[in-house]
Amino acid sequence: MAEGDNNQEQAGAEQPAGPQFGVTKTFVKDISFETPLGVQVFTQAFQPKIQLDVNSRGTGIADNTHEIVLTLTITAKVDEGTAYLLEIQQAGIFVISGFPEQQMQHVLGAVCPNFLFPYAREAVDNLVVRGGFPPLSLAPIDFDALFRNSQAQGSDGQQLNS
């Protein structure tokens, strides 16, 4: 009898109940770095004004599988023009199921971008340093607030200007 109970417990363990969230893969989908001023930017004091634009979008790949792309565009301006322009699309493949529709939208629009941000942040810092500039450590982003704002504006994506 104990053996039969054990088989039923194992069958129940194989079928997880409730919402499921998993990350299959994270990857850089696209990356670009430009230094429009060229060598001229390195011959002067470097005190840039940094502008950060943030956007995310999602695409359904298959049942319960979604690609989420977090795009960060960073523009460093100096008096004479743009010192550098960097854009990265950090993507992830997520397996998500069992969430009610409203929660699902929050998971896709806030939880997934929040998961991707540290990867994008590290790539940004690395690329800026490789471009010959001082490190750029991006501050944390409140993706929940961005999601709420985008819902209030009726937008599919999110955007932040700072």
C-alpha atoms as an extended CHARMM CRD file, in Angstrom:
* protein
*
       162  EXT
         1         1  MET       CA              0.0000000000        0.0000000000        0.0000000000  PROA      1               0.0000000000
         2         2  ALA       CA              2.8360000000        2.3640000000        0.7710000000  PROA      2               0.0000000000
         3         3  GLU       CA              4.2290000000        1.6900000000       -2.6830000000  PROA      3               0.0000000000
         4         4  GLY       CA              0.9490000000        2.7620000000       -4.3520000000  PROA      4               0.0000000000
         5         5  ASP       CA              0.8580000000        5.9650000000       -2.2940000000  PROA      5               0.0000000000
         6         6  ASN       CA              4.4310000000        6.7020000000       -3.3180000000  PROA      6               0.0000000000
         7         7  ASN       CA              3.5460000000        6.3790000000       -7.0290000000  PROA      7               0.0000000000
         8         8  GLN       CA              0.6340000000        8.8030000000       -6.6000000000  PROA      8               0.0000000000
         9         9  GLU       CA              2.9090000000       11.3250000000       -4.8700000000  PROA      9               0.0000000000
        10        10  GLN       CA              5.4390000000       11.0930000000       -7.7090000000  PROA      10              0.0000000000
        11        11  ALA       CA              2.7070000000       11.5960000000      -10.3270000000  PROA      11              0.0000000000
        12        12  GLY       CA              1.4980000000       14.6730000000       -8.4350000000  PROA      12              0.0000000000
        13        13  ALA       CA              5.0550000000       16.0400000000       -8.2410000000  PROA      13              0.0000000000
        14        14  GLU       CA              5.4190000000       15.7980000000      -12.0330000000  PROA      14              0.0000000000
        15        15  GLN       CA              2.3860000000       18.0320000000      -12.6200000000  PROA      15              0.0000000000
        16        16  PRO       CA              3.2110000000       21.3160000000      -10.8710000000  PROA      16              0.0000000000
        17        17  ALA       CA              0.1860000000       23.2670000000       -9.7420000000  PROA      17              0.0000000000
        18        18  GLY       CA             -0.1630000000       27.0200000000       -9.9800000000  PROA      18              0.0000000000
        19        19  PRO       CA              1.7770000000       29.6120000000      -11.9670000000  PROA      19              0.0000000000
        20        20  GLN       CA              5.1020000000       28.6080000000      -13.5190000000  PROA      20              0.0000000000
        21        21  PHE       CA              7.9840000000       30.9060000000      -14.5220000000  PROA      21              0.0000000000
        22        22  GLY       CA             11.2050000000       29.7280000000      -16.0950000000  PROA      22              0.0000000000
        23        23  VAL       CA             14.0940000000       31.1980000000      -18.0500000000  PROA      23              0.0000000000
        24        24  THR       CA             15.3160000000       29.1070000000      -20.9480000000  PROA      24              0.0000000000
        25        25  LYS       CA             17.9700000000       31.4600000000      -22.3570000000  PROA      25              0.0000000000
        26        26  THR       CA             19.3500000000       34.9780000000      -22.0720000000  PROA      26              0.0000000000
        27        27  PHE       CA             21.2660000000       36.4930000000      -24.9730000000  PROA      27              0.0000000000
        28        28  VAL       CA             22.3590000000       39.7350000000      -26.6100000000  PROA      28              0.0000000000
        29        29  LYS       CA             20.1150000000       40.1570000000      -29.6290000000  PROA      29              0.0000000000
        30        30  ASP       CA             21.7540000000       43.3310000000      -30.9480000000  PROA      30              0.0000000000
        31        31  ILE       CA             24.4380000000       45.7060000000      -29.7430000000  PROA      31              0.0000000000
        32        32  SER       CA             25.8430000000       48.9300000000      -31.1600000000  PROA      32              0.0000000000
        33        33  PHE       CA             28.4490000000       51.4230000000      -29.9610000000  PROA      33              0.0000000000
        34        34  GLU       CA             29.4050000000       54.6120000000      -31.7820000000  PROA      34              0.0000000000
        35        35  THR       CA             31.8100000000       57.4600000000      -31.0140000000  PROA      35              0.0000000000
        36        36  PRO       CA             30.6410000000       60.1960000000      -33.4120000000  PROA      36              0.0000000000
        37        37  LEU       CA             33.2520000000       62.7570000000      -32.2970000000  PROA      37              0.0000000000
        38        38  GLY       CA             36.0700000000       60.2690000000      -32.7720000000  PROA      38              0.0000000000
        39        39  VAL       CA             39.4230000000       61.1040000000      -31.2310000000  PROA      39              0.0000000000
        40        40  GLN       CA             38.3140000000       64.6820000000      -30.5250000000  PROA      40              0.0000000000
        41        41  VAL       CA             36.2660000000       63.4900000000      -27.5320000000  PROA      41              0.0000000000
        42        42  PHE       CA             39.4350000000       62.1830000000      -25.8430000000  PROA      42              0.0000000000
        43        43  THR       CA             41.2870000000       65.5160000000      -26.0850000000  PROA      43              0.0000000000
        44        44  GLN       CA             39.0040000000       67.3900000000      -23.6970000000  PROA      44              0.0000000000
        45        45  ALA       CA             37.6280000000       67.0880000000      -20.1910000000  PROA      45              0.0000000000
        46        46  PHE       CA             34.9310000000       64.4430000000      -20.1720000000  PROA      46              0.0000000000
        47        47  GLN       CA             31.8220000000       65.5050000000      -18.2690000000  PROA      47              0.0000000000
        48        48  PRO       CA             28.9430000000       64.0580000000      -20.2580000000  PROA      48              0.0000000000
        49        49  LYS       CA             25.2120000000       64.4140000000      -19.8540000000  PROA      49              0.0000000000
        50        50  ILE       CA             23.8180000000       60.8950000000      -19.9820000000  PROA      50              0.0000000000
        51        51  GLN       CA             20.3990000000       60.1820000000      -21.4740000000  PROA      51              0.0000000000
        52        52  LEU       CA             18.9040000000       56.7200000000      -20.9790000000  PROA      52              0.0000000000
        53        53  ASP       CA             15.9550000000       55.4140000000      -22.9730000000  PROA      53              0.0000000000
        54        54  VAL       CA             14.4170000000       52.0860000000      -21.9320000000  PROA      54              0.0000000000
        55        55  ASN       CA             11.9670000000       49.9860000000      -23.8780000000  PROA      55              0.0000000000
        56        56  SER       CA             10.7710000000       46.4130000000      -23.7090000000  PROA      56              0.0000000000
        57        57  ARG       CA              8.6810000000       44.2670000000      -25.9970000000  PROA      57              0.0000000000
        58        58  GLY       CA              7.5720000000       40.6900000000      -26.0710000000  PROA      58              0.0000000000
        59        59  THR       CA              6.7470000000       38.1290000000      -28.7160000000  PROA      59              0.0000000000
        60        60  GLY       CA              5.0220000000       34.8170000000      -28.2790000000  PROA      60              0.0000000000
        61        61  ILE       CA              7.2050000000       32.0280000000      -29.6950000000  PROA      61              0.0000000000
        62        62  ALA       CA              5.0940000000       28.9820000000      -28.8360000000  PROA      62              0.0000000000
        63        63  ASP       CA              2.5740000000       27.9150000000      -26.2130000000  PROA      63              0.0000000000
        64        64  ASN       CA              3.7090000000       29.4500000000      -22.9100000000  PROA      64              0.0000000000
        65        65  THR       CA              7.0630000000       30.5130000000      -24.4370000000  PROA      65              0.0000000000
        66        66  HSD       CA              7.8880000000       34.1820000000      -24.9280000000  PROA      66              0.0000000000
        67        67  GLU       CA             10.8420000000       36.1940000000      -26.1660000000  PROA      67              0.0000000000
        68        68  ILE       CA             11.2340000000       39.4190000000      -24.2050000000  PROA      68              0.0000000000
        69        69  VAL       CA             13.6440000000       42.0810000000      -25.4960000000  PROA      69              0.0000000000
        70        70  LEU       CA             14.8760000000       44.8550000000      -23.2230000000  PROA      70              0.0000000000
        71        71  THR       CA             16.3580000000       47.7440000000      -25.2210000000  PROA      71              0.0000000000
        72        72  LEU       CA             18.6150000000       50.3110000000      -23.5670000000  PROA      72              0.0000000000
        73        73  THR       CA             19.7580000000       53.3290000000      -25.5770000000  PROA      73              0.0000000000
        74        74  ILE       CA             22.3820000000       55.5000000000      -23.9090000000  PROA      74              0.0000000000
        75        75  THR       CA             23.5270000000       58.8100000000      -25.3010000000  PROA      75              0.0000000000
        76        76  ALA       CA             26.4780000000       60.6140000000      -23.7010000000  PROA      76              0.0000000000
        77        77  LYS       CA             26.5390000000       64.2420000000      -24.7960000000  PROA      77              0.0000000000
        78        78  VAL       CA             29.3220000000       66.7640000000      -24.3490000000  PROA      78              0.0000000000
        79        79  ASP       CA             29.3730000000       70.4260000000      -25.4060000000  PROA      79              0.0000000000
        80        80  GLU       CA             30.5510000000       69.6700000000      -28.9380000000  PROA      80              0.0000000000
        81        81  GLY       CA             28.0930000000       66.8550000000      -29.6180000000  PROA      81              0.0000000000
        82        82  THR       CA             27.6560000000       63.1890000000      -28.8680000000  PROA      82              0.0000000000
        83        83  ALA       CA             30.5930000000       61.4980000000      -27.1680000000  PROA      83              0.0000000000
        84        84  TYR       CA             29.0710000000       58.0390000000      -27.5710000000  PROA      84              0.0000000000
        85        85  LEU       CA             25.8460000000       56.3470000000      -28.4510000000  PROA      85              0.0000000000
        86        86  LEU       CA             25.1930000000       52.8310000000      -27.2470000000  PROA      86              0.0000000000
        87        87  GLU       CA             22.2310000000       50.5730000000      -27.8820000000  PROA      87              0.0000000000
        88        88  ILE       CA             21.7780000000       47.0670000000      -26.5730000000  PROA      88              0.0000000000
        89        89  GLN       CA             18.9260000000       44.6430000000      -26.9970000000  PROA      89              0.0000000000
        90        90  GLN       CA             19.1830000000       42.1230000000      -24.1740000000  PROA      90              0.0000000000
        91        91  ALA       CA             16.7590000000       39.2800000000      -24.7740000000  PROA      91              0.0000000000
        92        92  GLY       CA             15.4930000000       36.2490000000      -22.9650000000  PROA      92              0.0000000000
        93        93  ILE       CA             13.3160000000       33.2520000000      -23.6660000000  PROA      93              0.0000000000
        94        94  PHE       CA             10.8410000000       32.6700000000      -20.8750000000  PROA      94              0.0000000000
        95        95  VAL       CA              8.4420000000       29.8050000000      -20.2440000000  PROA      95              0.0000000000
        96        96  ILE       CA              5.4570000000       31.1880000000      -18.3710000000  PROA      96              0.0000000000
        97        97  SER       CA              2.1380000000       29.5420000000      -17.6020000000  PROA      97              0.0000000000
        98        98  GLY       CA             -0.7190000000       29.4720000000      -15.1440000000  PROA      98              0.0000000000
        99        99  PHE       CA             -0.9750000000       33.2070000000      -14.5020000000  PROA      99              0.0000000000
       100       100  PRO       CA             -4.2850000000       35.0730000000      -14.8110000000  PROA      100             0.0000000000
       101       101  GLU       CA             -4.2800000000       37.4660000000      -17.8110000000  PROA      101             0.0000000000
       102       102  GLN       CA             -3.6490000000       40.6430000000      -15.7770000000  PROA      102             0.0000000000
       103       103  GLN       CA             -0.7840000000       39.0370000000      -13.8500000000  PROA      103             0.0000000000
       104       104  MET       CA              0.5970000000       37.5780000000      -17.0840000000  PROA      104             0.0000000000
       105       105  GLN       CA              0.8450000000       41.0690000000      -18.5750000000  PROA      105             0.0000000000
       106       106  HSD       CA              2.7290000000       42.2150000000      -15.4560000000  PROA      106             0.0000000000
       107       107  VAL       CA              5.1170000000       39.2430000000      -15.6590000000  PROA      107             0.0000000000
       108       108  LEU       CA              5.8390000000       39.9380000000      -19.3390000000  PROA      108             0.0000000000
       109       109  GLY       CA              6.0430000000       43.7260000000      -18.9390000000  PROA      109             0.0000000000
       110       110  ALA       CA              7.8660000000       44.0820000000      -15.6160000000  PROA      110             0.0000000000
       111       111  VAL       CA              9.2060000000       40.8210000000      -14.1860000000  PROA      111             0.0000000000
       112       112  CYS       CA             10.9740000000       39.6620000000      -17.3620000000  PROA      112             0.0000000000
       113       113  PRO       CA             12.6400000000       43.0470000000      -18.1100000000  PROA      113             0.0000000000
       114       114  ASN       CA             13.6870000000       43.2370000000      -14.4550000000  PROA      114             0.0000000000
       115       115  PHE       CA             15.3350000000       39.8270000000      -14.8400000000  PROA      115             0.0000000000
       116       116  LEU       CA             17.1570000000       40.9360000000      -18.0290000000  PROA      116             0.0000000000
       117       117  PHE       CA             18.3760000000       44.3080000000      -16.7190000000  PROA      117             0.0000000000
       118       118  PRO       CA             21.4780000000       43.0930000000      -14.8150000000  PROA      118             0.0000000000
       119       119  TYR       CA             22.7420000000       41.3700000000      -17.9700000000  PROA      119             0.0000000000
       120       120  ALA       CA             22.2260000000       44.5220000000      -20.0380000000  PROA      120             0.0000000000
       121       121  ARG       CA             23.7600000000       46.6830000000      -17.3090000000  PROA      121             0.0000000000
       122       122  GLU       CA             26.9280000000       44.5710000000      -17.2450000000  PROA      122             0.0000000000
       123       123  ALA       CA             27.2240000000       44.6430000000      -21.0440000000  PROA      123             0.0000000000
       124       124  VAL       CA             26.7810000000       48.4430000000      -21.0740000000  PROA      124             0.0000000000
       125       125  ASP       CA             29.5270000000       48.9930000000      -18.5180000000  PROA      125             0.0000000000
       126       126  ASN       CA             31.8700000000       46.6280000000      -20.3510000000  PROA      126             0.0000000000
       127       127  LEU       CA             31.2270000000       48.2150000000      -23.7480000000  PROA      127             0.0000000000
       128       128  VAL       CA             31.6640000000       51.7870000000      -22.4920000000  PROA      128             0.0000000000
       129       129  VAL       CA             35.0200000000       50.8850000000      -20.9100000000  PROA      129             0.0000000000
       130       130  ARG       CA             36.1310000000       49.0830000000      -24.0850000000  PROA      130             0.0000000000
       131       131  GLY       CA             35.1740000000       52.2330000000      -25.9770000000  PROA      131             0.0000000000
       132       132  GLY       CA             37.7950000000       54.1320000000      -23.9520000000  PROA      132             0.0000000000
       133       133  PHE       CA             35.4250000000       55.9090000000      -21.5780000000  PROA      133             0.0000000000
       134       134  PRO       CA             35.0430000000       55.8240000000      -17.7920000000  PROA      134             0.0000000000
       135       135  PRO       CA             32.7840000000       53.0370000000      -16.4650000000  PROA      135             0.0000000000
       136       136  LEU       CA             29.0440000000       53.6420000000      -16.5780000000  PROA      136             0.0000000000
       137       137  SER       CA             27.1230000000       51.9610000000      -13.7930000000  PROA      137             0.0000000000
       138       138  LEU       CA             23.4190000000       52.2820000000      -14.4860000000  PROA      138             0.0000000000
       139       139  ALA       CA             21.1420000000       52.7960000000      -11.5050000000  PROA      139             0.0000000000
       140       140  PRO       CA             18.4200000000       50.2240000000      -10.8670000000  PROA      140             0.0000000000
       141       141  ILE       CA             15.1870000000       50.7360000000      -12.7990000000  PROA      141             0.0000000000
       142       142  ASP       CA             11.7130000000       50.3210000000      -11.3090000000  PROA      142             0.0000000000
       143       143  PHE       CA             10.1290000000       48.2030000000      -14.0420000000  PROA      143             0.0000000000
       144       144  ASP       CA              6.9290000000       47.8830000000      -12.0040000000  PROA      144             0.0000000000
       145       145  ALA       CA              6.4570000000       51.6580000000      -12.1510000000  PROA      145             0.0000000000
       146       146  LEU       CA              7.2950000000       51.7060000000      -15.8730000000  PROA      146             0.0000000000
       147       147  PHE       CA              4.7540000000       48.9540000000      -16.4700000000  PROA      147             0.0000000000
       148       148  ARG       CA              2.0560000000       50.8250000000      -14.5330000000  PROA      148             0.0000000000
       149       149  ASN       CA              2.8090000000       53.9950000000      -16.5220000000  PROA      149             0.0000000000
       150       150  SER       CA              2.6620000000       52.1650000000      -19.8430000000  PROA      150             0.0000000000
       151       151  GLN       CA             -0.6580000000       50.5700000000      -18.8590000000  PROA      151             0.0000000000
       152       152  ALA       CA             -2.0430000000       53.9650000000      -17.8930000000  PROA      152             0.0000000000
       153       153  GLN       CA             -0.9700000000       55.3540000000      -21.2820000000  PROA      153             0.0000000000
       154       154  GLY       CA             -2.2780000000       52.3160000000      -23.1560000000  PROA      154             0.0000000000
       155       155  SER       CA              1.1700000000       51.4940000000      -24.5610000000  PROA      155             0.0000000000
       156       156  ASP       CA              2.4670000000       48.0010000000      -25.3840000000  PROA      156             0.0000000000
       157       157  GLY       CA              6.0840000000       48.9300000000      -24.6570000000  PROA      157             0.0000000000
       158       158  GLN       CA              7.7690000000       50.8630000000      -21.8980000000  PROA      158             0.0000000000
       159       159  GLN       CA              9.9420000000       53.8980000000      -22.2020000000  PROA      159             0.0000000000
       160       160  LEU       CA             11.9340000000       55.8740000000      -19.6630000000  PROA      160             0.0000000000
       161       161  ASN       CA             13.8510000000       59.0500000000      -20.3040000000  PROA      161             0.0000000000
       162       162  SER       CA             16.3030000000       60.3500000000      -17.7290000000  PROA      162             0.0000000000
